[in-house]
Amino acid sequence: MKMQPVSVARPALLIIVLAIATACVPPAQLGRRGELAFYYEAAGQLMVPDFDRPVAAGAKVDVAVGVPVPGELPHVAEQGVGYGRLRYTLEQVQNVKVSRATSSAPDVLGVVEQQEHVVTLRARAPGKARLRVVTQSGWDEVQLRVDHCKRVELLHWAPDVLGISPWSFAMVSGGQTHLYAALYAADGNRLVGYGLGGILRPQPAARARVLPVTRQQDWVSLELREPGVLRLKPRGSLPWVLQVAAPAEVVGLTLAFCDGDGCTGLGPVTVGNEQLVFVKARLRDGRLALGLEGLLEVRSLTPRVCAVESASQLGLDGFRMVYGVSEGSCKLRMSFKNLRRNVSFPVRRVPTVKPRPG
């Protein structure tokens, strides 16, 4: 598998995975009149793209609209194209329903849908356009830019998150996997947008299929159709080579807890808290099996003690969230085809520390 160099350190990506990361630049930008704030809606993702990113021509983007919470002070952007502009964190913005949205240049950026506080735009050609929005709280406008996507950089999360070699894992046919896909303009600026066609070509085409578009930014999903060598050709970048194994090659399932140091071992879960876990599926030759979404099932056999949910918002296959419900022994069952494994670990209450008298 040929990996492109990326400037994402393993600890930084792990922080994103553990849902404790925040954007470097507050994502909500104050409009020209100072009445409304705008930010890119990111379909339940952990990270919201910086509003200074231009939109990729041919793609769609969802712009959310809100009003600054009274008393909250804005931040002044200290970097990027938006240097000096007033920005807010999402916690400082209260969404408001949009009653009308128009574009000053529909041939550049057209309004295709509006629903509640979100306006969906389609970028049609490079240029600039002002989005004007009317709400019950007033009206405001903000300028957006459109540029062509000339280069796509791919990243598979496994080497960074798990700290493994790109040659130590393979995908499994019949499942799905997700790749981080960063869009770039010719000048090197990051772009935003979803639904842009032709950014990734699987070869041979019968071995994998790019799944229909979702509203998630910076991710592309693949359906793995048959075993063999799979080449992925991202636009403007070097091709990747992936190995796809047959489902019958999966011979082992284990569970690991994930923290800031990686995903190893098991430990207790505390009542009322979540724990990120990873299902390690092993192939007959010892490599890690990935791309199991749609094939792998993880369920709780003790729902009164613990619950397990998908972690699909992370964009990482094989991960689940375990929630501690009450004290006891949590038992999970992992199932893949005819392979089943059970695992148990304790759920404990956080001990109460009584203050010393005096």
N, C-alpha and C positions, 0 to 999 in steps of 0.2 A: 504494500500500500504506500503510495507516494504522498507524503504530507506536505502541504504548503507551510512555510514559516509563518508563525503568528505571534503577535506580541501580547499573548494572554498567559500569565503565569499560572501554575497549578493552584496555588493558594487562592488567587483572585477568582478563578472559575469555581472553586469549591465554595467560596463564600456566596457566589450567586446561587449555586445549587442548594445551599442550606437556607436560602431565602432571607439572608440578613444583609444583603448588599443594598446600597442606595446609589442612585446615579450621581456622577461627579457634578453635573450641572443640573439645577432644578429644572424639570422638564416643561413646566407651564409658563408660557410667555404672555405678558400683558399686552393687550391690543393697543392700537394707535391712540385711541381716545381714553384709555385707562379704565374702562368700565368692565371689560370681560377678559378672562384669561383663556388661552388656548393650549392644548397639548395633544400629542398623538396618542390615540387610544391603542392599547396593545393586546386586546383580546385575552385578558386574564394572565398575561405574562408577568414575570417578576420584574423585568426591567422595561422602562418606558423610553423609547428613543428620544434623543435630544431634538427639540423643535427646530433647531437651526439646520437640520439635515434637509437637503433638497429632496423632492419626490422623484423617483425613477420614472421616466417617460414610458407609458404603457401600463403602469401599475396603478392600483388603487391605494388610498390611504384614508383612515378614519381620524377625523379631527374632533376632539371632545371640547366642550365649551362649559365654562363655569364662571363664578364670580369669586373674587378673593374674600376669604373669611374676614369679617370686620375685626380690626385690631391687629391683623397679621402684617408684618413688615416684609416687603419683597427683598430678594437678593439681587445684587447687581452682577450680571455675568462678567467674569474676569478672563474668559478665554473664548476662542472660536469665533465664528462669523457673527454671533450675536453679542460680541463684546459691548458692555455698557448698557445692555437692555435689562429691563426689570423682569425677574423670573420668580416663580413660586414653586414650592414643593406641592405634590398632590394633596398633602394633608392641609394645605393652606387654601385649597380651592373647593368650593361647593358647586356641584354640577347644576345647570339650569336647562330647562327645555327650550329647544330652538323652535321658533315659530316660522322663520324664513331665513334662507341662506342663498346668497348669490355670489357669482364670481365675476370679477372685472374683465377677465379674459377667458371665456369658456373654451376657446380653441386651444388654450394652454392648459387650463385646469378647470374641469367642469364639475358641477354638483350633480351627483347621480342619485343620492338618497339622503334623507334626513330622518332620524328616529330618536326621540327623546333629546338627549344632550349631545348626540353624535351626528356629524355631517360626513358623509362618504363622498370623496372626490376621486375623479379619474384624471391622471396626468396624461395629456395628449401630445404635447410637444414642448421642447425646451423653451424656457422663458420665465417670466414672472407674472403673478396674478394676485390680486387682493381678494381675500375671502371676507365678505361682509355678512354678519350674522345679527339677526334681530331676536331678542328674547323679552320676557316680561320685565327683566331687570335692566333693559336698555339695549343699545346696539353698539357694535364695535367692529373693527376690521383688522386683519392681520395679513401681511404679505408672505407668500410662499413662492418657492422657486422650483423649477422642473429642469432636470438634466437627463441625458442619456446614460444608461448603465453600460459601461465599457468593460468592466471586469468584475468577476465574482470570485471571492475567496471562500473555500470550504474548510470546515473544521469538524472532525468528529470528536465528541466530548471524551471518549474513553481514555486516550493517552494522558490528557490533562487531569481529569477527575480521578481516575484510578491509578495513575502513575505507572502505566504499562507501556510496552513497546508497541508501535503500530503493527508489528508483525506477529503479535501474540494473541490476536483475536480474529474471528471470522464471523460473517453474518450467517443467518439460517434462512433457507428458502421457505416461503409461505408466511413469513413474518414481515414486520415493518421496522424501519429505523429512521432516525431524524438526524439531519446534518445542519450545522450552523452555517448560514450562507450570508456573507457580508457583501453588499452591493457597493460598487465604487464608480464614480464618474471619471472622465479622462484626466481631470485635474487632481485626482486622488481624494476628493471629498466623499465621505460616506453618504449613501442615499437611503431613503426609507420607502416602503411600499410593499404590497403583496399582490399576487396574481400576475406577476410579470412572466410571460412565457419565454421559453428558449434559453433560460439561464443555466440549465443543466441537461446534458444528453447522456443517458445510459447506453453503453455499447457492450454486447449486442442488445438491441432494444427488447428482445424477448426475455432477457434475464432479469430486468427490473423495470418498474414503471413509476414515474413521478406522480404522486397522488394529487387529486384535485385540490385546488387552492383553499386554504383556510385564511382567516384574517390575522394570523400570527405573523409578526415581523421577524425577519432574519433567520427563519427556519424553512427547510424544505424536507418533505417526507417521501420516503421511497418504499414501495412494495417490492419485496424480493421474491421473484417468481420461480427461479430454477437454479440448481447448484452449478458452480463453475467460477471462472474468472470474470469479474465485472469491472469494466472501465467506466469511469464517470468523467465527462468532459465539461467542466464549468466554463462559462463564457470568459474569454480573454485570459485564462489561466492554464497551467499544466494539468494534464489528466491525472486522476487517481486510479489506483488499482485495488480492488477489494476481492477477497475470497468469500464465496458463498457456499456453505456446507449444506448437506441434506439433513432434515430433521432427525433421521435415524442415528446421526453421529453424536447427538446430545446424550450424554450418559450420566451426568451428575448435576445436582442442584444443591446449593448451599445459600445461606442468608448471612449478610454482613450489615452491621450498623455503620453509618457514615457520620463523620465529624470533620473538623478542620484539618485532620491529618490523613484522611482517606476513608476507605471502606474496609474495615477489618474487624473480625470478632463480633461477639454479641454482648449485650449488657442490659441492665434494667431500664425500663421505661417508667417515667413518673406519671401519676394520675393527673389528667388534665393537660398533658403535654404531648407534642408530636415528636416522632423520631423517624428520620429518613433512613430507609433500608434499601439494600441492593441485592437482587437475586443473582448470584454467580452461577451461571450455567456453563458446564465444561463439556468440551468435545472429546471424542475418543483419543485424539492425539495430544490432549492436554491443553489446547488453546481455549480461551474464553469464547463463549458463544454469545453473540449480540444480535440485535434485530429481531427480538422475540415478541414484540408487541403484536397482539392478536392471537398468539399461540400460548403465551404464558398466563396462568391464573394464580393469584395469591388470595386466599380468603382466610378469615378468622374462624377457628373452630370453637372459640370461647368469646362470643360477642359481648357477653356481660363484663368481660375483663378488658378486652381490647378490640379495636376496629381497625381495618386496613382500607386505604383508599388509593386511587390512582395518583401519581405525581406527574401527570401529563403536562401540567403547566410549566414544568422544567424543561420540556423538550428532550428528555433523556429516557430511552427505553430501558426497562429492567428495574426501575426505581418505584418504590411505593412509600406511602406515609402510614405509619402505625400510630394510633392514638390510644393513650392509656385511659380506660373508662373507670376501672376500679381495681383495688388490690387483688392480687392473685397471680396465677400462672397463665400467661398468654400463649396460646398454641396456634400457629399458622400452618396452613397446608399450601405447598407450592406444587402446581401441576403443569406438566408439559407433555402433550400427547399421552402416552401410557406411563410416563414417569411421574411418580409422586413422592414427595418428601415432607415430613412434618418437622417443625422446629419449635422449641419452647424457650421462654425467658420470663423473668419476673416483672410484674408491674407493681411499683411501690409508691407510697405516698411520700411527699417531701417532708422530712422531719421538721417539726415545729421547734424552733429554738426559743426557750423561755428566757427572758432577761433576768440577769442576776439581781437579787434584792439589794437595795442600798445604792 
